Amino acid sequence: MQLEKQKKPNARKLLLKLLGSRDNIQMNASAAVRVGALFGISENNIRVTLTRLQSAQLISLVERGFYKLGDKGIRFAKEIHQWREDEDGLVPWQNDWVVAQTSTLPKSDKKQLRNNERALKLLGMRKLTYDVYLRPNNFSGGAGEVRDKLYTLGLSRKALVFSASDFDTKAHSRAMGLWSHLNLEALYKDGCIEIEESLARLTSLPLEEATKESYVIGDRALYHLVFDPLLPSPLADVAMRERYRNLVKRYDDAGAQIWHRFLNQN
């Protein structure tokens, strides 16, 4: 795997993800600069980013000149780490759907429109027809749980969210194919191979190389899981997804240990 071909991470995203990777992580400015250097991010960029994150209350400065997540940053981290528990809240699918109807929402508010699209994407909702989005109704709390999650993630509360069933044959067939372009089975299979190969390699790498690799591969895996639609069978290979998620948990734990050594080295 050629890590050098990976796009340089955004300094803001990099620092927030590292500070939010485990509870009560602290990082001083010099450690943050060393983190940036791993990815070719300048010292000035890192220091400016720290100042801006502090101004936005995403991080806060504690005694001895160390930074930790602020209240807003903690909420960000909680959203990112929700993937660890998502699988526990699923139930067998009864062939019904959760529907979000957005036709009543204004298109002029571009910020709200972006929030709507992001919330729908995070919950695996796909567009069936104009302003009608849906997903399988396989969360234990049903449409009410999905509605609350969507609103929390930023969907306008003017949107209607409800359960539906008994689609006609044509609509049902179209709904069943909405996620096929994601190629989830291949994603899970290739992800398992990448994680297993990296786990076998990390222990033999110098600390800086192991630190960088654990972030690059771990960040890619977390992106896939955060945006995973959590589809039921037969729309997804549930056993393969569970295997992938368990491997990512192992990798996340291994990466956290590597980053702890890197951030605390003299």
Disulfide bonds with the S-S distance in Angstrom:
none
